[in-house]
């Protein structure tokens, strides 16, 4: 029986490379997106369904037949709310405006846990610290909540059932990145020290973390690259 992976929020260039790396091993890849997938990205082993982390109920219903009661070898979460910069302090209500998205992520993980068997759950977070980016208070509150949620799972879920890992990344986008200022993108492209990865390099790192279960790493957080903008 082929291995099966779920990639949540995989519409970008890193997801494109990751799908093909994983499918080259003979695995079946189930992908979710809130966009329309490219026709060339669909096949018998690369499957798609629509899912929005702000409203996951319908998406989870359509996801169930794609998983089809089989065991999952890994879950990879890319999805996050759209990041916007704010030059002025936000009202408290707007700071916590992503709570519905956190609820959606928890629903996805809870839905997948019963069919995970010694698999990996990898949460991928944009690392604002590596970018030395300011004005993202709402995003920092959301990512902080997500880190806390993952840590709670590591306290209650045995690594023999699911190994929870977190990867904080800052990479060179393969497409437009409207949430990053052009000046920041230029500095990333010009900087060689720190080695900001391209989408394909990042995809290979992600694949390495999920293809081979490492229960002794349960709860670990990795940062790629390890150094940020100078």
C-alpha positions, -999 to 999 in steps of 0.1 A, spaced: 0 0 0 15 34 -10 23 60 16 -1 89 18 6 125 28 -17 155 34 -4 190 25 -26 218 38 -23 251 19 0 239 -8 -8 262 -37 26 280 -38 59 271 -55 73 253 -25 42 231 -24 46 224 -61 82 211 -56 72 192 -25 44 173 -43 67 161 -69 94 151 -44 70 130 -24 51 115 -54 85 104 -68 87 80 -39 54 64 -50 33 82 -24 -2 95 -28 -4 133 -21 -37 148 -9 -36 186 -12 -59 213 1 -60 249 -12 -84 278 -11 -74 286 -47 -80 267 -80 -52 242 -86 -34 242 -119 -46 215 -143 -11 201 -146 -9 196 -109 -37 169 -109 -32 132 -114 -41 98 -99 -15 102 -72 -19 140 -67 -54 148 -54 -70 181 -45 -98 194 -24 -109 229 -14 -103 239 22 -102 273 39 -88 274 75 -113 301 84 -142 278 76 -131 241 76 -163 221 81 -171 217 44 -135 212 35 -131 184 61 -162 166 47 -147 167 12 -113 156 26 -126 124 42 -132 105 10 -97 114 -3 -81 99 29 -106 71 26 -99 55 59 -63 48 51 -34 56 73 -16 89 68 22 90 68 24 127 74 5 160 76 23 192 64 6 226 72 15 256 51 -18 275 55 -19 307 74 -40 339 72 -30 366 48 -2 387 65 -6 424 64 16 452 78 2 479 101 22 510 109 0 519 139 -10 499 170 -40 477 164 -71 475 186 -71 444 208 -100 429 188 -80 431 156 -49 416 173 -68 385 180 -88 384 148 -72 352 136 -87 330 164 -110 314 139 -81 303 118 -65 287 149 -98 269 155 -96 257 119 -61 243 122 -70 225 154 -100 209 136 -77 197 108 -52 181 132 -79 165 153 -95 151 121 -62 136 110 -49 122 143 -70 90 142 -55 80 109 -19 89 117 3 59 125 38 67 135 36 97 111 49 132 112 29 164 117 50 194 104 38 229 110 55 255 88 56 291 100 70 322 83 98 334 106 94 372 110 124 373 133 147 361 106 133 388 83 137 414 111 102 425 100 81 450 119 44 459 117 31 423 119 16 423 154 -15 404 143 6 378 126 28 374 156 -2 368 179 -15 342 155 18 324 151 24 325 189 -10 308 194 -2 282 168 31 274 185 13 270 218 -12 247 202 15 225 187 33 223 221 1 212 238 -2 184 212 34 173 220 24 170 257 -7 148 250 1 128 219 26 100 219 54 103 193 46 67 184 13 79 171 24 113 156 56 132 158 49 169 159 76 192 145 77 229 137 98 245 109 102 283 110 113 295 76 123 326 56 128 318 20 130 335 -14 94 334 -28 91 319 -63 61 341 -71 49 375 -59 48 380 -22 26 411 -16 30 409 22 67 415 19 80 450 11 101 452 -21 131 465 -2 130 434 20 129 411 -9 158 429 -25 179 424 6 171 387 8 181 382 -29 213 401 -24 224 384 8 245 353 5 254 349 42 224 332 58 216 313 26 179 322 21 166 290 3 147 290 -29 113 270 -30 129 238 -43 156 238 -16 129 244 11 108 216 -3 136 191 -1 142 201 36 105 196 43 104 162 26 135 151 46 117 159 79 85 140 70 95 110 49 114 93 77 97 94 111 119 106 139 100 102 172 130 113 193 125 148 177 89 151 189 82 187 199 114 201 182 114 235 164 138 240 135 148 272 118 158 275 81 181 293 76 196 296 110 206 332 105 186 361 93 190 394 74 221 414 83 
